[in-house]
Amino acid sequence: MVDHQLLQMLRSVTIPAAMVESRKFVDYLTKHAEADTHSGTAQEGLQYLNDVLGLMIASQLEVLNALGEVDEQLRNAGQRLKALEGR
């Protein structure tokens, strides 16, 4: 049975264009949620899990990288503000 609430959440998620891996992960989940696929064999089930884990890891690394960039930008902005206050 298709989980329509999950599908709605997946379809409405906003992902920045630069976050390609996150988009691939959400697209993969959406495709499988829409198809309501259930693995017929243990091998297919393992392949699905491997695919999901690979996409999830790539997506999470992308998020961590983005957070690192935001942190660096905020630190630089803070240093510039401190320098301006010292003038």
C-alpha positions as CSV (number, residue, x, y, z in Angstrom):
1,M,0.0,0.0,0.0
2,V,1.3,3.4,-0.9
3,D,1.8,5.8,2.0
4,H,0.3,9.0,0.6
5,Q,1.4,11.1,3.6
6,L,5.0,10.0,3.0
7,L,4.7,10.8,-0.7
8,Q,3.4,14.2,0.0
9,M,6.3,14.9,2.4
10,L,8.8,13.7,-0.1
11,R,7.3,15.7,-2.9
12,S,7.2,18.9,-0.9
13,V,10.7,18.9,0.5
14,T,12.8,21.8,-0.6
15,I,16.4,21.0,-1.5
16,P,18.9,23.6,-2.7
17,A,20.0,23.0,-6.2
18,A,23.6,22.6,-5.2
19,M,22.7,19.6,-3.0
20,V,22.7,17.0,-5.8
21,E,23.2,14.0,-3.6
22,S,20.3,14.9,-1.3
23,R,18.0,15.4,-4.4
24,K,19.1,11.9,-5.6
25,F,18.2,10.4,-2.2
26,V,14.8,12.0,-2.1
27,D,14.1,11.1,-5.7
28,Y,15.0,7.5,-5.0
29,L,12.7,7.3,-2.0
30,T,9.9,9.0,-3.9
31,K,10.2,6.5,-6.8
32,H,10.1,3.5,-4.5
33,A,7.3,5.0,-2.4
34,E,5.2,5.7,-5.5
35,A,5.8,2.2,-6.9
36,D,5.1,0.6,-3.5
37,T,7.9,-1.9,-4.3
38,H,8.5,-4.8,-2.1
39,S,11.5,-7.0,-2.8
40,G,10.6,-10.4,-4.2
41,T,13.9,-12.0,-3.1
42,A,16.4,-11.6,-0.3
43,Q,19.0,-10.5,-2.9
44,E,16.6,-7.8,-4.2
45,G,16.0,-6.6,-0.6
46,L,19.7,-6.4,0.1
47,Q,20.3,-4.5,-3.1
48,Y,17.6,-2.0,-2.2
49,L,19.1,-1.5,1.3
50,N,22.6,-1.1,-0.2
51,D,21.2,1.5,-2.6
52,V,19.4,3.4,0.1
53,L,22.4,3.3,2.4
54,G,24.7,4.6,-0.3
55,L,22.4,7.4,-1.2
56,M,21.8,8.3,2.5
57,I,25.5,8.4,3.3
58,A,26.2,10.6,0.2
59,S,23.3,12.9,1.2
60,Q,24.5,13.2,4.8
61,L,28.1,13.9,3.8
62,E,26.7,16.7,1.6
63,V,24.7,18.1,4.5
64,L,27.7,18.0,6.8
65,N,29.8,19.8,4.2
66,A,27.1,22.5,3.8
67,L,27.0,23.0,7.5
68,G,30.8,23.3,7.6
69,E,30.6,26.0,5.0
70,V,27.9,27.9,6.9
71,D,29.9,27.6,10.1
72,E,33.0,29.0,8.4
73,Q,31.0,31.9,6.8
74,L,29.5,32.8,10.2
75,R,32.9,32.7,11.9
76,N,34.3,35.0,9.2
77,A,31.4,37.4,9.5
78,G,31.8,37.4,13.3
79,Q,35.5,38.3,12.9
80,R,34.7,41.1,10.5
81,L,32.1,42.5,13.0
82,K,34.7,42.4,15.8
83,A,37.2,44.2,13.6
84,L,34.6,46.9,12.8
85,E,33.8,47.3,16.5
86,G,37.5,47.8,17.3
87,R,37.7,50.8,15.0
